[in-house]
Amino acid sequence: MLAVAGVNNEPVCLFLEDHQLNNPSFLEYVNSLLSAGEIPGLYAADELAALIGDLKDQMTEAGFFGSLFDFFVSRIRTNLHIVLSLVCVSDMYIIGTY
């Protein structure tokens, strides 16, 4: 999904349900995506270079001033949409009931 959003420059939707957020490390990954548009350490240096190497021409065409990685992240922030589905089963979460 990061390659589609950042390299292909296509909109992507990541749909997550609350039961998928049980693992604290996964929750940290989601938090990183929401706050910074990336997951630190996700790619090794050679993997990242191969992934974003072809973006140099597109970065120049877009008039982006910054690093190639910053361009990649900016495209992820633009194209990646995260939807969280939280199920509330308690009666206290029903609107109007307190």
LUMLUM-464783 format. One record per residue: chain; x negated, y negated, z negated of N, C-alpha, C in turn. Coordinates in pm, whole numbers. Atoms other than C-alpha are relative to their C-alpha. Example, Ala and Ser with C-alpha at 12.3 -4.5 7.8 and 13.67 -1.06 7.14 Angstrom:
% LUMLUM-464783
<mol=A | n_east=-89 | n_north=119 | n_up=0 | ca_east=-1230 | ca_north=450 | ca_up=-780 | c_east=-90 | c_north=-120 | c_up=0>
<mol=A | n_east=82 | n_north=119 | n_up=6 | ca_east=-1367 | ca_north=106 | ca_up=-714 | c_east=77 | c_north=-109 | c_up=-73>
This chain:
% LUMLUM-464783
<mol=A | n_east=-82 | n_north=119 | n_up=0 | ca_east=0 | ca_north=0 | ca_up=0 | c_east=-86 | c_north=-125 | c_up=0>
<mol=A | n_east=87 | n_north=117 | n_up=0 | ca_east=-289 | ca_north=-239 | ca_up=-70 | c_east=-61 | c_north=-23 | c_up=137>
<mol=A | n_east=55 | n_north=13 | n_up=-134 | ca_east=-438 | ca_north=-167 | ca_up=271 | c_east=104 | c_north=-55 | c_up=96>
<mol=A | n_east=-107 | n_north=50 | n_up=-87 | ca_east=-103 | ca_north=-226 | ca_up=442 | c_east=23 | c_north=-148 | c_up=-25>
<mol=A | n_east=-25 | n_north=141 | n_up=34 | ca_east=-49 | ca_north=-554 | ca_up=257 | c_east=-121 | c_north=-88 | c_up=29>
<mol=A | n_east=118 | n_north=84 | n_up=-11 | ca_east=-408 | ca_north=-679 | ca_up=263 | c_east=-70 | c_north=4 | c_up=134>
<mol=A | n_east=72 | n_north=-14 | n_up=-127 | ca_east=-555 | ca_north=-545 | ca_up=586 | c_east=95 | c_north=-18 | c_up=118>
<mol=A | n_east=-95 | n_north=7 | n_up=-111 | ca_east=-252 | ca_north=-498 | ca_up=812 | c_east=88 | c_north=-124 | c_up=-5>
<mol=A | n_east=-78 | n_north=123 | n_up=19 | ca_east=-87 | ca_north=-814 | ca_up=674 | c_east=150 | c_north=25 | c_up=20>
<mol=A | n_east=-141 | n_north=-36 | n_up=-10 | ca_east=252 | ca_north=-641 | ca_up=649 | c_east=64 | c_north=-2 | c_up=-139>
<mol=A | n_east=-69 | n_north=-2 | n_up=129 | ca_east=510 | ca_north=-684 | ca_up=371 | c_east=19 | c_north=144 | c_up=-50>
<mol=A | n_east=-13 | n_north=-131 | n_up=62 | ca_east=520 | ca_north=-389 | ca_up=130 | c_east=75 | c_north=-17 | c_up=-131>
<mol=A | n_east=-72 | n_north=2 | n_up=127 | ca_east=754 | ca_north=-313 | ca_up=-159 | c_east=-40 | c_north=122 | c_up=-81>
<mol=A | n_east=32 | n_north=-106 | n_up=95 | ca_east=634 | ca_north=-108 | ca_up=-455 | c_east=113 | c_north=6 | c_up=-100>
<mol=A | n_east=-114 | n_north=-16 | n_up=89 | ca_east=938 | ca_north=22 | ca_up=-642 | c_east=-40 | c_north=93 | c_up=-113>
<mol=A | n_east=37 | n_north=-78 | n_up=118 | ca_east=869 | ca_north=144 | ca_up=-995 | c_east=118 | c_north=9 | c_up=-94>
<mol=A | n_east=-104 | n_north=-20 | n_up=100 | ca_east=1112 | ca_north=292 | ca_up=-1244 | c_east=-65 | c_north=9 | c_up=-137>
<mol=A | n_east=55 | n_north=7 | n_up=134 | ca_east=1070 | ca_north=265 | ca_up=-1618 | c_east=-67 | c_north=129 | c_up=-46>
<mol=A | n_east=62 | n_north=-126 | n_up=42 | ca_east=988 | ca_north=635 | ca_up=-1663 | c_east=-140 | c_north=18 | c_up=57>
<mol=A | n_east=134 | n_north=-6 | n_up=-58 | ca_east=679 | ca_north=584 | ca_up=-1444 | c_east=-100 | c_north=-85 | c_up=-79>
<mol=A | n_east=87 | n_north=91 | n_up=75 | ca_east=540 | ca_north=328 | ca_up=-1690 | c_east=-38 | c_north=58 | c_up=-137>
<mol=A | n_east=32 | n_north=-62 | n_up=128 | ca_east=480 | ca_north=578 | ca_up=-1973 | c_east=-150 | c_north=4 | c_up=-28>
<mol=A | n_east=144 | n_north=-7 | n_up=17 | ca_east=105 | ca_north=598 | ca_up=-1916 | c_east=-57 | c_north=-141 | c_up=-16>
<mol=A | n_east=53 | n_north=136 | n_up=23 | ca_east=-72 | ca_north=292 | ca_up=-2066 | c_east=-98 | c_north=-47 | c_up=107>
<mol=A | n_east=94 | n_north=42 | n_up=-104 | ca_east=-344 | ca_north=293 | ca_up=-1799 | c_east=74 | c_north=-39 | c_up=128>
<mol=A | n_east=-79 | n_north=36 | n_up=-116 | ca_east=-83 | ca_north=289 | ca_up=-1522 | c_east=66 | c_north=-136 | c_up=-19>
<mol=A | n_east=-59 | n_north=129 | n_up=33 | ca_east=86 | ca_north=-2 | ca_up=-1696 | c_east=-103 | c_north=-112 | c_up=16>
<mol=A | n_east=108 | n_north=98 | n_up=-19 | ca_east=-248 | ca_north=-186 | ca_up=-1696 | c_east=-23 | c_north=-27 | c_up=149>
<mol=A | n_east=15 | n_north=18 | n_up=-145 | ca_east=-278 | ca_north=-127 | ca_up=-1319 | c_east=110 | c_north=-90 | c_up=55>
<mol=A | n_east=-113 | n_north=82 | n_up=-44 | ca_east=67 | ca_north=-274 | ca_up=-1263 | c_east=-19 | c_north=-144 | c_up=-47>
<mol=A | n_east=25 | n_north=133 | n_up=54 | ca_east=-21 | ca_north=-568 | ca_up=-1486 | c_east=-106 | c_north=-73 | c_up=82>
<mol=A | n_east=105 | n_north=61 | n_up=-82 | ca_east=-338 | ca_north=-632 | ca_up=-1285 | c_east=52 | c_north=-42 | c_up=136>
<mol=A | n_east=-60 | n_north=35 | n_up=-129 | ca_east=-143 | ca_north=-623 | ca_up=-960 | c_east=88 | c_north=-124 | c_up=-11>
<mol=A | n_east=-89 | n_north=114 | n_up=18 | ca_east=113 | ca_north=-867 | ca_up=-1095 | c_east=-75 | c_north=-129 | c_up=-29>
<mol=A | n_east=69 | n_north=122 | n_up=41 | ca_east=-134 | ca_north=-1110 | ca_up=-1247 | c_east=-109 | c_north=-45 | c_up=96>
<mol=A | n_east=115 | n_north=38 | n_up=-83 | ca_east=-430 | ca_north=-1097 | ca_up=-1008 | c_east=10 | c_north=43 | c_up=146>
<mol=A | n_east=-12 | n_north=-47 | n_up=-137 | ca_east=-316 | ca_north=-918 | ca_up=-694 | c_east=-99 | c_north=109 | c_up=35>
<mol=A | n_east=98 | n_north=-105 | n_up=-25 | ca_east=-578 | ca_north=-648 | ca_up=-734 | c_east=-12 | c_north=89 | c_up=-123>
<mol=A | n_east=32 | n_north=-90 | n_up=111 | ca_east=-687 | ca_north=-354 | ca_up=-948 | c_east=-152 | c_north=9 | c_up=-3>
<mol=A | n_east=147 | n_north=-2 | n_up=7 | ca_east=-1049 | ca_north=-404 | ca_up=-1059 | c_east=-54 | c_north=143 | c_up=-4>
<mol=A | n_east=66 | n_north=-130 | n_up=-2 | ca_east=-1271 | ca_north=-107 | ca_up=-980 | c_east=74 | c_north=107 | c_up=77>
<mol=A | n_east=-77 | n_north=-99 | n_up=-74 | ca_east=-1013 | ca_north=64 | ca_up=-759 | c_east=-83 | c_north=60 | c_up=114>
<mol=A | n_east=82 | n_north=-44 | n_up=-112 | ca_east=-1253 | ca_north=84 | ca_up=-466 | c_east=-147 | c_north=-9 | c_up=-35>
<mol=A | n_east=146 | n_north=9 | n_up=9 | ca_east=-1623 | ca_north=164 | ca_up=-465 | c_east=-44 | c_north=-105 | c_up=102>
<mol=A | n_east=48 | n_north=109 | n_up=-87 | ca_east=-1834 | ca_north=-104 | ca_up=-294 | c_east=0 | c_north=41 | c_up=147>
<mol=A | n_east=3 | n_north=-43 | n_up=-140 | ca_east=-1880 | ca_north=101 | ca_up=24 | c_east=141 | c_north=22 | c_up=56>
<mol=A | n_east=-139 | n_north=-17 | n_up=-43 | ca_east=-1509 | ca_north=188 | ca_up=41 | c_east=64 | c_north=-135 | c_up=29>
<mol=A | n_east=-56 | n_north=133 | n_up=-18 | ca_east=-1414 | ca_north=-177 | ca_up=1 | c_east=-56 | c_north=-66 | c_up=125>
<mol=A | n_east=63 | n_north=59 | n_up=-118 | ca_east=-1663 | ca_north=-287 | ca_up=266 | c_east=59 | c_north=58 | c_up=128>
<mol=A | n_east=-60 | n_north=-64 | n_up=-117 | ca_east=-1521 | ca_north=-35 | ca_up=512 | c_east=145 | c_north=-45 | c_up=19>
<mol=A | n_east=-141 | n_north=38 | n_up=-6 | ca_east=-1165 | ca_north=-138 | ca_up=427 | c_east=20 | c_north=-142 | c_up=52>
<mol=A | n_east=-23 | n_north=141 | n_up=-33 | ca_east=-1201 | ca_north=-514 | ca_up=462 | c_east=-97 | c_north=-55 | c_up=104>
<mol=A | n_east=99 | n_north=46 | n_up=-98 | ca_east=-1486 | ca_north=-530 | ca_up=715 | c_east=60 | c_north=-62 | c_up=125>
<mol=A | n_east=-63 | n_north=50 | n_up=-123 | ca_east=-1248 | ca_north=-591 | ca_up=1006 | c_east=78 | c_north=-129 | c_up=-20>
<mol=A | n_east=-78 | n_north=121 | n_up=27 | ca_east=-1085 | ca_north=-891 | ca_up=836 | c_east=-74 | c_north=-129 | c_up=29>
<mol=A | n_east=81 | n_north=121 | n_up=-17 | ca_east=-1368 | ca_north=-1132 | ca_up=912 | c_east=55 | c_north=-92 | c_up=110>
<mol=A | n_east=-55 | n_north=81 | n_up=-109 | ca_east=-1224 | ca_north=-1248 | ca_up=1244 | c_east=134 | c_north=-62 | c_up=-37>
<mol=A | n_east=-130 | n_north=51 | n_up=41 | ca_east=-875 | ca_north=-1283 | ca_up=1097 | c_east=-15 | c_north=-111 | c_up=-104>
<mol=A | n_east=24 | n_north=103 | n_up=100 | ca_east=-1015 | ca_north=-1484 | ca_up=807 | c_east=-42 | c_north=-131 | c_up=67>
<mol=A | n_east=44 | n_north=118 | n_up=-74 | ca_east=-1184 | ca_north=-1722 | ca_up=1049 | c_east=117 | c_north=-64 | c_up=74>
<mol=A | n_east=-118 | n_north=51 | n_up=-72 | ca_east=-866 | ca_north=-1754 | ca_up=1258 | c_east=97 | c_north=-71 | c_up=-94>
<mol=A | n_east=-93 | n_north=58 | n_up=99 | ca_east=-664 | ca_north=-1831 | ca_up=944 | c_east=-58 | c_north=-126 | c_up=-63>
<mol=A | n_east=62 | n_north=118 | n_up=60 | ca_east=-913 | ca_north=-2101 | ca_up=843 | c_east=-18 | c_north=14 | c_up=-150>
<mol=A | n_east=15 | n_north=-27 | n_up=143 | ca_east=-963 | ca_north=-1938 | ca_up=504 | c_east=-143 | c_north=-27 | c_up=-42>
<mol=A | n_east=133 | n_north=27 | n_up=55 | ca_east=-1256 | ca_north=-2071 | ca_up=302 | c_east=-14 | c_north=74 | c_up=-131>
<mol=A | n_east=21 | n_north=-83 | n_up=117 | ca_east=-1373 | ca_north=-1816 | ca_up=51 | c_east=-64 | c_north=131 | c_up=44>
<mol=A | n_east=61 | n_north=-128 | n_up=-34 | ca_east=-1505 | ca_north=-1464 | ca_up=38 | c_east=100 | c_north=88 | c_up=73>
<mol=A | n_east=-84 | n_north=-96 | n_up=-70 | ca_east=-1372 | ca_north=-1179 | ca_up=245 | c_east=93 | c_north=73 | c_up=-97>
<mol=A | n_east=-81 | n_north=-65 | n_up=103 | ca_east=-1250 | ca_north=-1011 | ca_up=-73 | c_east=112 | c_north=-93 | c_up=-46>
<mol=A | n_east=-104 | n_north=96 | n_up=40 | ca_east=-1062 | ca_north=-1328 | ca_up=-176 | c_east=109 | c_north=-10 | c_up=106>
<mol=A | n_east=-98 | n_north=1 | n_up=-109 | ca_east=-894 | ca_north=-1331 | ca_up=166 | c_east=89 | c_north=124 | c_up=-7>
<mol=A | n_east=-72 | n_north=-126 | n_up=15 | ca_east=-795 | ca_north=-966 | ca_up=120 | c_east=101 | c_north=-9 | c_up=-114>
<mol=A | n_east=-88 | n_north=13 | n_up=116 | ca_east=-650 | ca_north=-1039 | ca_up=-225 | c_east=112 | c_north=-100 | c_up=26>
<mol=A | n_east=-104 | n_north=100 | n_up=-28 | ca_east=-464 | ca_north=-1348 | ca_up=-102 | c_east=110 | c_north=59 | c_up=88>
<mol=A | n_east=-99 | n_north=-66 | n_up=-84 | ca_east=-293 | ca_north=-1135 | ca_up=161 | c_east=83 | c_north=100 | c_up=-79>
<mol=A | n_east=-75 | n_north=-92 | n_up=87 | ca_east=-198 | ca_north=-877 | ca_up=-100 | c_east=100 | c_north=-79 | c_up=-83>
<mol=A | n_east=-91 | n_north=82 | n_up=81 | ca_east=-50 | ca_north=-1151 | ca_up=-318 | c_east=117 | c_north=-52 | c_up=81>
<mol=A | n_east=-106 | n_north=48 | n_up=-88 | ca_east=153 | ca_north=-1273 | ca_up=-22 | c_east=95 | c_north=113 | c_up=41>
<mol=A | n_east=-78 | n_north=-107 | n_up=-62 | ca_east=271 | ca_north=-936 | ca_up=110 | c_east=50 | c_north=109 | c_up=-93>
<mol=A | n_east=-41 | n_north=-107 | n_up=90 | ca_east=302 | ca_north=-704 | ca_up=-190 | c_east=108 | c_north=-50 | c_up=-95>
<mol=A | n_east=-112 | n_north=33 | n_up=87 | ca_east=633 | ca_north=-719 | ca_up=-372 | c_east=23 | c_north=119 | c_up=-93>
<mol=A | n_east=-16 | n_north=-106 | n_up=99 | ca_east=675 | ca_north=-521 | ca_up=-693 | c_east=137 | c_north=-13 | c_up=-64>
<mol=A | n_east=-133 | n_north=-4 | n_up=58 | ca_east=1019 | ca_north=-420 | ca_up=-812 | c_east=-3 | c_north=99 | c_up=-116>
<mol=A | n_east=-8 | n_north=-85 | n_up=118 | ca_east=1062 | ca_north=-282 | ca_up=-1164 | c_east=146 | c_north=28 | c_up=-31>
<mol=A | n_east=-136 | n_north=-40 | n_up=34 | ca_east=1378 | ca_north=-88 | ca_up=-1239 | c_east=-1 | c_north=52 | c_up=-143>
<mol=A | n_east=-4 | n_north=-36 | n_up=141 | ca_east=1444 | ca_north=-74 | ca_up=-1612 | c_east=142 | c_north=38 | c_up=-37>
<mol=A | n_east=-131 | n_north=-50 | n_up=38 | ca_east=1734 | ca_north=133 | ca_up=-1738 | c_east=19 | c_north=-23 | c_up=-149>
<mol=A | n_east=-33 | n_north=26 | n_up=140 | ca_east=1891 | ca_north=14 | ca_up=-2061 | c_east=120 | c_north=87 | c_up=-37>
<mol=A | n_east=-108 | n_north=-91 | n_up=35 | ca_east=2097 | ca_north=288 | ca_up=-2219 | c_east=66 | c_north=-35 | c_up=-133>
<mol=A | n_east=-56 | n_north=40 | n_up=129 | ca_east=2166 | ca_north=117 | ca_up=-2550 | c_east=117 | c_north=-96 | c_up=21>
<mol=A | n_east=-115 | n_north=89 | n_up=-8 | ca_east=2499 | ca_north=-59 | ca_up=-2607 | c_east=-37 | c_north=-145 | c_up=-28>
<mol=A | n_east=36 | n_north=139 | n_up=34 | ca_east=2317 | ca_north=-366 | ca_up=-2740 | c_east=-52 | c_north=-76 | c_up=121>
<mol=A | n_east=47 | n_north=67 | n_up=-120 | ca_east=2189 | ca_north=-440 | ca_up=-2387 | c_east=113 | c_north=-37 | c_up=96>
<mol=A | n_east=-114 | n_north=35 | n_up=-84 | ca_east=2536 | ca_north=-476 | ca_up=-2239 | c_east=33 | c_north=-147 | c_up=-24>
<mol=A | n_east=-27 | n_north=144 | n_up=10 | ca_east=2614 | ca_north=-840 | ca_up=-2165 | c_east=127 | c_north=-24 | c_up=-82>
<mol=A | n_east=-113 | n_north=36 | n_up=82 | ca_east=2845 | ca_north=-990 | ca_up=-2423 | c_east=14 | c_north=82 | c_up=-126>
<mol=A | n_east=-5 | n_north=-83 | n_up=120 | ca_east=2782 | ca_north=-724 | ca_up=-2687 | c_east=-125 | c_north=-24 | c_up=-83>
<mol=A | n_east=115 | n_north=26 | n_up=85 | ca_east=2560 | ca_north=-820 | ca_up=-2977 | c_east=17 | c_north=65 | c_up=-134>
